[in-house]
């Protein structure tokens, strides 16, 4: 019973955390910029498609040995249209936290302006379709909602917007907002309100070594997320890019985890892995970390956009 109560407490804390972070969290946010900000969709001028998967808080288990930490899987594609200086993005996200299941379908649209050779400004909009369901049978015995089974779910739509600035040298900074309509999803025994979410994204590339045999760059980045409840979350990442092929970095998420990130470029494919070591109280509940995998494929257009002459 004590373990069941702990499990229920963890799930409740997770749901409370969702008020500050309502969308699933990914450590490798620098590889998923269009997920963080719709204005980043197609801003590289490249066709990009990829997969992201994350198992959060491994070690948190129910009495039956089932993993109860969040599991998130995403498939996405960013498609630039050079002739109209615009881009289209499509993504599907599946997320499960204990008894709660979510499916998000998102369509991004972005328009790019290039006032100078080294500068690009992008404006983006997103439209979300969110389906959520909850199964009270998966709650531990003794919890307030135990046995409150619900075989279906409910859905809603919402909007997002963002602006992004990029410099040819590799710097970028942007702000975005999601759940602008604050859509409420309600069904038997469970009500879910999408609070407005605000994000700040920034990063740069600083050359350290540049020669025929070695190119070494330092890549710091920052992501800040909050809602109208003003519960901010900070993610700081820094690493080294070697010969445009290998990446090694460290990451820190305030009051949650520290971790390591590594990436390998093989032709048009990049494989990135990360592992976050839990530093919060969830470690006492059994969590020993969160692994993540991101695979992306990028390809140049046959006709390079005139407004964009630098790569990701």
C-alpha positions in Angstrom: 0.0 0.0 0.0 2.9 2.4 0.8 4.4 1.8 -2.6 1.0 2.4 -4.2 0.6 5.6 -2.4 4.1 6.7 -3.5 3.1 5.8 -7.1 0.0 7.9 -6.9 1.9 10.8 -5.4 4.4 10.7 -8.2 1.6 10.8 -10.8 -0.1 13.7 -9.0 3.2 15.6 -8.9 3.7 14.8 -12.6 0.3 16.3 -13.5 1.1 19.3 -11.4 4.3 19.7 -13.3 2.3 19.7 -16.5 0.9 23.0 -15.5 4.4 24.4 -16.0 5.2 22.1 -18.9 2.2 20.8 -20.7 3.9 19.4 -23.7 6.3 16.5 -23.3 9.9 17.5 -22.6 12.9 16.5 -24.8 16.5 17.1 -23.8 17.7 17.5 -27.4 15.5 20.5 -28.0 18.2 22.0 -30.3 17.4 19.2 -32.8 13.6 19.8 -32.5 13.4 23.6 -32.9 10.2 23.5 -34.8 8.6 21.6 -31.9 9.6 24.4 -29.6 8.8 27.3 -31.9 6.7 27.1 -35.1 8.7 29.9 -36.7 11.7 27.6 -36.8 9.9 25.3 -39.3 12.0 25.1 -42.4 14.2 28.0 -41.4 17.3 26.0 -42.4 16.1 25.9 -46.0 16.4 22.1 -45.8 13.9 19.3 -46.0 14.0 17.7 -42.5 12.3 14.6 -41.2 12.9 12.7 -38.0 11.9 10.6 -35.0 12.3 11.4 -31.3 11.7 9.0 -28.4 12.0 9.5 -24.7 11.5 7.3 -21.6 11.4 9.6 -18.6 12.2 8.6 -15.0 13.1 4.9 -15.6 12.8 2.9 -12.4 9.4 4.3 -11.3 7.3 1.2 -11.3 3.9 0.1 -10.1 3.3 -2.9 -7.8 2.9 -5.0 -11.0 6.3 -3.8 -12.3 4.9 -1.5 -14.9 6.9 1.6 -15.9 4.8 4.7 -14.9 7.1 7.5 -16.0 6.2 9.5 -19.1 6.9 7.8 -22.5 6.9 10.1 -25.5 7.3 9.4 -29.2 7.3 11.9 -32.1 7.5 11.8 -35.9 7.9 15.1 -37.7 8.7 16.6 -41.1 9.6 20.2 -42.1 9.1 21.1 -45.7 10.4 24.4 -47.2 8.9 26.0 -50.3 11.5 28.2 -51.8 9.3 30.0 -54.3 7.0 31.5 -51.6 9.7 31.8 -48.9 7.5 29.7 -46.6 7.6 26.3 -44.9 5.1 23.7 -43.7 5.7 21.4 -40.8 3.7 18.3 -39.7 4.2 16.3 -36.5 2.5 13.5 -34.6 3.2 13.1 -30.9 2.2 10.2 -28.6 2.6 10.6 -24.8 1.6 8.4 -21.9 2.0 9.2 -18.2 0.6 6.3 -16.0 -3.2 6.2 -16.7 -3.2 9.2 -19.0 -2.7 9.0 -22.7 -2.3 11.9 -25.2 -2.1 12.1 -28.9 -1.1 15.4 -30.5 -1.4 16.3 -34.2 0.3 19.6 -35.0 0.6 21.5 -38.3 3.1 24.4 -38.4 3.4 27.2 -41.0 6.2 29.7 -41.2 7.1 32.6 -43.4 10.8 33.8 -43.7 12.1 37.3 -44.4 15.8 38.0 -45.3 16.4 41.7 -44.9 20.2 41.2 -45.3 22.7 38.7 -46.4 23.4 37.5 -42.8 20.0 37.8 -41.2 16.7 35.9 -41.4 13.5 36.7 -39.5 10.7 34.1 -39.4 7.1 34.2 -38.3 5.2 31.0 -37.5 1.8 29.7 -36.6 0.7 26.3 -35.4 -2.6 24.5 -35.1 -3.0 21.6 -32.7 -5.5 18.7 -32.4 -5.1 17.1 -28.9 -6.8 13.9 -27.9 -6.6 12.7 -24.2 -7.9 9.7 -22.3 -7.7 8.5 -18.8 -8.0 5.0 -17.3 -8.8 5.1 -13.6 -8.3 1.3 -13.4 -4.5 1.9 -13.7 -4.5 4.0 -10.5 -3.3 2.2 -7.3 -5.8 0.9 -4.8 -6.8 3.5 -2.2 -6.2 6.5 -4.4 -9.2 9.0 -4.8 -9.9 8.0 -8.4 -9.1 4.3 -8.2 -11.6 2.3 -10.3 -12.9 5.4 -12.1 -12.6 3.7 -15.5 -13.2 5.7 -18.6 -13.0 3.7 -21.9 -13.0 6.8 -24.2 -11.5 10.3 -24.2 -12.0 13.8 -25.4 -10.3 16.1 -27.8 -9.8 19.8 -28.5 -8.0 22.2 -30.9 -5.7 25.1 -30.1 -3.3 27.5 -31.7 0.3 28.6 -31.2 2.6 31.3 -32.6 6.3 32.3 -32.6 9.0 34.5 -34.0 12.6 33.6 -34.6 15.8 35.4 -35.7 18.8 33.6 -37.2 22.2 34.8 -38.1 24.3 33.2 -40.8 27.1 32.5 -38.2 24.8 30.0 -36.4 23.2 32.2 -33.7 19.4 32.1 -33.2 16.9 33.5 -30.7 13.1 33.2 -30.6 10.0 33.4 -28.5 6.8 31.3 -28.9 3.5 30.7 -27.2 1.1 27.7 -27.3 -2.4 27.0 -26.2 -3.5 30.6 -27.1 -7.1 29.6 -26.9 -6.7 27.8 -23.6 -9.0 25.0 -24.8 -10.6 22.9 -22.0 -10.9 19.1 -22.6 -13.5 17.6 -20.4 -14.9 14.1 -20.0 -16.2 11.9 -17.2 -14.2 12.2 -14.1 -11.4 14.3 -15.6 -11.0 17.9 -16.7 -7.9 19.2 -18.4 -7.2 22.9 -19.1 -4.6 23.9 -21.6 -2.9 26.9 -19.9 -1.0 29.2 -22.2 2.6 28.2 -22.4 5.5 30.6 -23.2 9.0 29.6 -24.4 12.3 31.3 -25.0 14.9 29.6 -27.2 18.4 30.8 -27.9 21.8 29.4 -29.0 24.9 30.2 -30.9 28.0 28.6 -32.5 31.4 29.9 -31.5 34.4 28.7 -33.6 37.3 27.6 -31.4 39.6 25.9 -34.0 39.5 26.1 -37.7 42.1 24.4 -39.9 42.3 21.8 -42.7 42.5 18.9 -40.2 40.3 20.2 -37.4 37.2 22.3 -37.0 36.0 22.7 -33.5 33.0 24.8 -32.4 31.4 25.5 -29.0 27.6 25.3 -29.1 25.8 26.7 -26.0 21.9 26.9 -25.9 19.1 27.8 -23.6 15.4 27.0 -23.3 13.1 28.6 -20.8 9.5 27.5 -20.5 6.7 28.8 -18.3 2.9 29.3 -18.2 0.6 32.0 -16.8 1.2 30.3 -13.5 4.8 31.6 -13.7 6.5 28.3 -12.9 9.6 28.5 -15.1 11.8 25.6 -16.2 15.3 26.2 -17.3 17.3 24.0 -19.7 20.9 24.7 -20.4 23.0 22.8 -22.9 26.6 23.2 -24.1 28.9 21.0 -26.2 31.6 20.7 -28.8 31.0 20.0 -32.5 34.1 18.3 -34.1 34.6 18.4 -37.8 30.9 18.8 -38.4 30.5 15.1 -37.6 30.7 14.4 -33.9 29.0 16.3 -31.0 29.5 15.8 -27.3 27.7 17.9 -24.7 26.3 18.3 -21.2 22.8 19.4 -20.2 21.2 20.7 -17.0 17.6 21.0 -16.2 16.9 23.1 -13.1 15.6 21.0 -10.1 15.3 17.9 -12.2 18.4 16.4 -13.9 21.9 16.6 -15.3 22.9 14.7 -18.3 25.1 14.0 -21.3 24.4 14.3 -25.0 26.2 12.8 -28.0 25.5 13.0 -31.8 26.9 11.5 -34.9 26.4 12.8 -38.5 26.5 10.1 -41.2 25.8 11.6 -44.6 22.3 13.2 -44.4 21.4 11.4 -41.2 22.1 12.5 -37.7 21.7 10.2 -34.7 21.6 11.8 -31.3 21.4 10.2 -27.8 21.1 11.6 -24.4 20.7 10.4 -20.8 19.5 12.5 -17.9 20.4 11.5 -14.4 17.6 12.4 -12.0 18.5 14.8 -9.2 15.0 15.7 -7.9 13.0 13.9 -5.2 11.8 11.4 -7.8 15.2 9.7 -7.5 14.1 8.6 -4.0 11.0 7.1 -5.6 13.2 4.9 -7.8 14.0 7.0 -10.8 17.5 6.6 -12.1 17.4 8.5 -15.3 15.8 9.3 -18.7 17.2 8.0 -22.0 16.3 9.7 -25.3 16.9 9.1 -29.0 16.6 11.5 -31.8 17.1 10.6 -35.5 16.9 13.2 -38.2 17.3 13.1 -42.0 18.0 16.4 -43.9 18.3 17.0 -47.6 19.1 20.1 -49.6 16.5 21.3 -52.1 17.4 21.0 -55.8 16.7 24.7 -56.0 18.3 26.5 -53.1 16.1 29.2 -51.7 17.3 32.7 -52.6 16.4 34.0 -49.2 18.4 31.4 -47.3 22.1 30.7 -47.9 23.2 29.1 -44.6 22.6 25.7 -43.2 21.4 24.5 -39.8 
